Amino acid sequence: MRHENATRTVILGVAASDAHVVANQLIAHSLRAQGFTVVNVGACTSVAEFADAYSWHPEAEAVIIGSLNGHAYEDLQDLPAARAQGLLDCPVILGGNLSVGSHKDASDAERFRALGVDAVLSDPELLPATLDQLRTRAPQPLAAS
């Protein structure tokens, strides 16, 4: 266990059109076991609700969004505006099933990066290392939308 994370906070939730919470709960449990403070906003969370959670927890080092229904791209259309307005001024991590259908394309990750997502994960086991990596990365200016 990595107890040195005791003061590290993340905001976790499931994308707006998605009610799948099992993975969300497992990820929250895993992060808490590693010493993170997890603000879990739950399922069916809009970009505005993630931004609201961030306004209540500006110490959060990342917003982690999961999606299993494949509609995350549509759900995150407001992310560029929220980022440009400084409403989500921390890294955004996205994971899960990010497109509808069985064919997955490498360009999916690029589409999400263009929306302002900092990291796209296919395996939740990579989350702690990704948080560590993003924490040490110098702040990057956001691209204008």
C-alpha positions, 0 to 999 in steps of 0.5 A: 500500500502506498500510504504516502498518498494520504493527502492526494485527492481525485474526483471520480465519476461516470459519464453523463449517459452512463449508469454503470457503477460497478467499475466506478465503485471498484476503482474508488475502493482501490484508490482509497486502499492506496491512500487517495481521498476519492470524491465519488460523484457517481453515475450519469455525471455531466461535465458541469457536475464534474466542474462543480465537484472540482470547484468544491475540491480544487485540491483534486489532482485529477478528474477521472471519468469512466464510461462503459456504454461507448457514448463518452465522446458525446457526453464530453462535448462540453469539456473543451469549454469547461477547460477553456473557462478554467472550470476543470483546471486539473488533468482529466483521465478517461477510461472504459469502453469508449466507443460503440461496437466491437471494433476499437480504433487507435484514433479514439484516444486522439478524439478524446485528447482533442476534447481536452482529456489528458490520459485515456486508459484501457486498464484501471490498473494503470490509474495510480501510475498515470496519476503519479505521472500527471502529478510530476508533469509540468502544467501544459497550456490548454489548446483553444477550441 
